[in-house]
Amino acid sequence: MPVVRGKDIEMLFSASAIARRNLELAKDIAARDYDNLLVISILKGSFIFAADLIRAMHDAGVEPEVEFIFISSYGSGTTSGEVKVLRDIDNDVRGRDVLLIDDILESGKTLKFTRELMVSRGAKSVSIAVLLDKRTRRQTEIDADYVGFECPDYFVVGYGMDVAHAFRELPFVGVVRGEA
């Protein structure tokens, strides 16, 4: 078990497994033949996954425009609360195919909110790509179009995801054992 900052981290998905899955997802996205695709990375947790997936998409022949939106759905602690836009995108989505990229689909509140926001702004279509899908925590009716991995019911860190702003830099997805 890797030790990071004195904490035992149990690896769930290795860097090599994530890289392989990103290539597969990029090929699936390329096969969809989107028109005038706008990729929107939902910050903060998705930044590493989004960067790697967008590069893999480029290698698969997809040339999207890229945007970032900062959505917050956490109040205090780790439970999902009110969803709000902290920093919006600059592009107009009207008439465009939009691909939202997020690190994890858990309660579904953030992605449902963001999808509905893009639809209300006139997006032609809104698809969702997530690295992890944690179905056991779903609180709303929503599914991702592209899923990297099904995630067991653990609080995960690494590959952009954090606990108290720590462990985002890890090249794998893991679980902190003991008190984080």
N, C-alpha and C positions, 0 to 999 in steps of 0.2 A: 504494500500500500504506500503510495507516495506521501511524503511529509512536506507540507507547505506551511511556512510560518509557524512551525511547531504543531500543526494540526494534521491528523491523519485524514487523508482524502481517499475514499474508495472510488476507483475509476468505474464509471458506467459505460461510457462511450469514448474510445481512444481517438487520438488525433487522426490516425490513419483510417479508422472506420468512418469518421466524420468526413474526411476528404473524399473517400470513395462515394459516400452517400451524396455529397454535394454535386459530384459529377453526374450521378444518376438523376438527381433532381433537375439539374440544368438541362439535360437531354430531354426530360419530360416536358419542361417548360418550353424548350425550343420546338418540340413537336406540336405544341398548341398553336403555333403560328399567330401570335398576337400582332395586332396592328398598332403602331405608334405607342409602344409600351412605355409606361412610366412605372418604375420601381420605387416604392416608398418604404424605407427602412424605419421601423418603429424603435426609437431610442429609449433607453440606453442599451438594454440587454442584447439587442440584435446586431450590434455594430460589427462584430467579428464574423458571425454567420452571414450577414448581408454582404460584407466585402468578399468573402470567399465564394459565396454563391453567385454574385454578380460577375466575378472573374471567370468562374466556370461557365456561366451563361455566355459570356463573350467567346470563350473557346468553342462553345456549341453553336455559335453563329447568331446569338441574340445580342442586339445593340440597343439597350434601353437607355432612356434618360433616368437619372437617379436623383431622388429627393430624400429628405429626412423629416420626420415629424417626431416631436417629443411629447409622448402621452404619459400621463401619470395615472395609475389606478391603485396605488398603494397609499394608505393612510399611514398610521403608525404601525410598525412591525412588518409582518409578512402577509397580512390578510388584505384581500382586495377590497377597496373602498370606492369612493367616488371617482369617476373617470373624467379627466379634463385634459385639454390641449395646453401644454406649456410652451411649445414652439411649433408653429404651423408651417406647412410647405409654402413655397413661392409660386409653383406652377399651377396653371389652370388645368383641371382634370376633365373638363367638359368634352365629351365625345372620345375619350381615350380609354384604352385598356390599362388598368392599374393592377399591379401586383404588390400586395402588402407583404413585407417580410418581418417576421417577429421571431424571437428566440423560443418562446414556449406558449402553447395554447393550453391554458389551464382553466380558469373560471369562464373564459370566453368574453368577459365584459369589455376588455380593451379592444379586441379585434372586432367584436360586433359594433361597438361604438365607432371605430375608425372606418369599417366598411360602410356603415350607414352614412357617415359623414361624407365619404367619397361619392356614394350613390346620390345623396342629396345635392351634391355639387355638379351632378350630371355626367359622372363617369360612364362610359359605354359598358364596361364590365369591371368587376373587382374580384380578383382571385387572391388567395392567401397561401403563403409558404411559411412553414414553421420548422425549426430544427426539431423540437420536441412536442409531442402531443400527450398531455396528461388527462385522459378522458375521465378518470375517477374524480376529478375536481370540477368538472363542467357545471356551470350554474345557468347557462343560457344555451339556446339551440344555435350552434354554429360548428362547422367543420372546416378544416383546412383542405385546400385543393392539392397541396404538396406537403408531405410530412417526411421529415428526416427519420425520426425514430419515435416509437411509442415509449412513453416514459413511465416508469413505476412511480408510485406515490411517495416520493422523497423530495425534500427541498434540495435542488441541485445547484451547483456552482461551476464556474469555468466556462471557457469559450464565450466570454462576454457576460455571463450571468454572475451575480454576486450575492454575498450576504454582508450587510453593513459596509458596502463599498470595497470588499476584499474578494480576491480570487478571480476577478474578471480575466486576468491575463493567462490563466491556465490553458494549455492547448487541447485539453480534453474536458469532458463533462464528468463531474463526480459528485459525491456526497461527502460532506464534512461529518466525520464521526466524532462524537464527543460534543462539547459545547463550542459553538462557533464564536 
